[in-house]
Amino acid sequence: MFIDEVAIEVHAGNGGDGCCAFRREKFVPMGGPYGGNGGRGSNIIFKVDEGLHTLLDLRYNRIIKGKKGENGTGKNCNGKNSEDIVIRVPQGTVITDTDTNLIVADLKQKDDSVIVAYGGRGGRGNTAFKTQSNPAPNFSENGEPGEVKYLKVELKMLADVGLVGLPSVGKSTIISQVSKAKPKIAAYHFTTLTPNLGVCKDKLGRSFVMADLPGLIEGASHGEGLGDRFLRHIERTKVIAHVVDMSGSEGRNPYQDYVIIQQELEQFSKKLIDKPQIIIANKMDLPSAKENLTEFKKKVHVPIYEVSAMNQEGLDEVLIALGDLVDQIKDTPLYEEDQLEGHVLYKFQKEQPYVITREDNGTWVLSGDELEKLFRMTKFTTEEGILRFTRRLRKMGVDEKLEELGAQEGDIVRILDFEFEYRK
């Protein structure tokens, strides 16, 4: 089954908890703190696997969770880091963060990989908090929560040439004749339901990859037929080969066929219409093809090559022409720097450490990534741990802000599911 778009969520592993322990040995007076740090949680990594050609595995694995790091233990033993979770995807996979619309990665090289969600660092044991003023701290940290990301994973196939055209114009026949691809060929529309890739070789010994895309119809860029699902696969191609049934055997006008497809390409992406094109005038062995071609050339000024794919006529000239174009055109990135600039700036903007809101019942609610992370990493099992948490809140300016907003002593303040009374 060919799957080229999947929405998933990934949960990197939480860090292991730090340990609060003390050295209590005979003949070792004043042994001091002895708790180790927790280990790092699993990163979630996407890596290219050249043997894959579909995102089928991800379709049945929509939620991917990493493992928690090992907890620290006594005797200053640090917890073990968890192994990273590696998700293998085909070449040409594009990963987008759906929360920010940031392009996380475009994995188009065979060894490409990217960390899409970072595992949390391990919590520090009480040994890490030892200072001259507090030589025996009686608190430690929980592990840092791992990142949670909601991603759209798309496959945009890697091909040098893309065959486009209306249904039943002969695209599948052409790719079956010029490569070893074995597409389904039959005398009805939409026999091709998934893109087919084939490696072509011209008489000069040059090779390139050709993609046969399912037939487009009018309105494909807006979801009609199958086109909107597969137009994305043309985005990486260097050259578009527009196949036209010049005989009009389906009762259509060849020029109108050409105009329809051009409009659909332009409406899907302005970049597609600017790509170099050639026209493959197919079915030239049928009646009326010559007359139609004469009229067609009066209206279209794009290189046109006459072929009969069924009779294997004219295909060598097409391959040489395509080989010339592929050699002339340099690889260009699918996403320009200026397309990503706004997202990158957004990603690194300094966010407020907390936000304060008030519910109808008078409860003050504290939220924000930095504050919630501090809360989750705090162990409230010791008085020192609680005092450290309140000092950190005060340093962030939470107390001052609550007072400014009119909080009164005894008001309820909530962070996530934890509630406490406000005290000045």
Secondary structure, DSSP 4 states (H G I P E B T S, - for coil): ----EEEEEEEPPPPPPP---B--BTTBTT--B-PPPPPPPPPEEEEE-TT----HHHHT--EEEPPPPPPPBTTTBPPPPPPPEEEEE-TTEEEEETTTTEEEEEE-STT-EEEEEPPPPPPPPGGGG--SS-SS----BPPPPPPEEEEEEEE----SEEEE-STTSSHHHHHHHHSS------SSTT---S-EEEEEE-TTS-EEEEEEPPPP-TTGGGT-TTHHHHGGGGTT-SEEEEEEETT-TTS--HHHHHHHHHHHHHHH-HHHHTS-EEEEEE-TTSTTHHHHHHHHHHH--S-EEE-BTTTTBSHHHHHHHHHHHHHHSPP--SS-HHHHHHHHHHHTSPPPS-EEEE-TTS-EEEE-HHHHHHHHHB-TTSHHHHHHHHHHHHHHTHHHHHHHTT--TT-EEEETTEEEE---
